[in-house]
Structures are given as C-alpha cells and as structure tokens.
Amino acid sequence: MVMTNYMGLLAQNQPWNLILFMVVPVVLAESLVATEFMMAYRGPENAGGWKSWNHGLSILAGVYFAGVVLYLLTNVVPGITWKGWADELAIGAYLLGIVPFGALALMELGVIGKGLEPRKRLLHHFGWLVVFLIVSHVAMVFGMVDPTITGYKPAPAMMHQMDGMPMQHDGMQHNMNGMQK
C-alpha cells in the first residue's frame, strides 16, 4: 500500500513526528474542548480556574501550531511530490488548522474579539474549536487513504512483491525470500 505524504511524515522519525505533529495539537485541542465545556457549564462569568486554563491553552495552541505550520511550509512542503488529490487535501487541511488555532490565540491576546460579551466570546471559542476539529479530522481521514484509489500511480520501479501483494518501499525492490527481483 502506498502512503500519503501526511502518513509518511507521521511515520518518519518515530515517535517524534507523531508526537510533535499529531499528539501535541490533538491534546491541546481536546484540552481546550474540556475547558470550554466547563466554562459553558459554569457560565463564563463563574468559570474561575477553567477560564485561566482556557486562556493559556488557547495561546499555547496558537503559538505552537504556528511554529509547526512554519516548519512544515519551509522544510517539508517545498520538497513534496504530491500523490493525488487525497494527499493534497490531507496536507492542506492540516495546514489550515492554523486559522482556528491562530484565531483562538489572537482572541486571548486581545487582538480580535475584544468587545465581545462573555457568552458571545465563548460561542466564538467553540466555533473556532469546531473548525479546528473538522480540518484536523479531514486531514487524518484523507491522510490515511491509499492515494492509488484516488488516481495516483506510483512508478513501477517502486513496487515489489510480498506474498503476491504489490507493496511500495521507498524505491527498493526485494521480496520476502531475500532474493533480488
């Protein structure tokens, strides 16, 4: 099976790429969801420590993800050989995560949404979190797709046989018996 560049990036440099590009952003998003729920339950005016956690997590998520996106745009994306539209959609959706995370950070830094009353501010926060969860799930789903089912055709020299099943393996050709093909 051929992997998208999204999955290839997560699979490289184990476990660090998986942690840095998937685990940390997802933990930040899920932690924000938890603090948002608590703030909604208690009311934004009575949220106490949950509001402080939410404030810090929002800024951290925006700054962290901005760093990730900057790194990917300067060091990874320019060298990508695209493997069809699913691959492009997965990477594009992942990179779009900076919009909602950036908006949350900018809200907490007072750059946008300053005049919003507490209830509206909470709704905006929820809205941006929903947007992040949507784009991140689109990235994950399409990142797991075998790009050959969306039209990508790998170079024949990159295929090898494993018990009768063609598999791609970074340009190396071999079979399970250790004999060169």
C-alpha positions, 0 to 999 in steps of 0.5 A: 500500500502506498502512503500519503505524504501526511502518513509518511511524515507521521511515520518518519522519525518515530515517535517524534513526528507523531508526537510533535505533529499529531499528539501535541495539537490533538491534546491541546485541542481536546484540552481546550474542548474540556475547558470550554465545556466547563466554562459553558457549564459554569457560565463564563462569568463563574468559570474561575480556574477553567477560564485561566486554563482556557486562556493559556491553552488557547495561546499555547495552541496558537503559538505552537501550531504556528511554529509547526505550520512554519516548519512544515511550509519551509522544510517539508512542503517545498520538497513534496511530490504530491500523490493525488488529490487525497494527499493534497487535501490531507496536507492542506487541511492540516495546514489550515488548522492554523486559522482556528488555532491562530484565531483562538490565540489572537482572541486571548491576546486581545487582538480580535474579539475584544468587545465581545460579551462573555457568552458571545466570546465563548460561542466564538471559542467553540466555533473556532474549536469546531473548525479546528476539529473538522480540518484536523479530522479531514486531514487524518481521514484523507491522510490515511487513504491509499492515494492509488484509489484516488488516481495516483500511480506510483512508478513501477520501479517502486513496487515489489512483491510480498506474498503476491501483494504489490507493496511500495518501499521507498524505491527498493525492490526485494521480496520476502525470500531475500532474493533480488527481483 
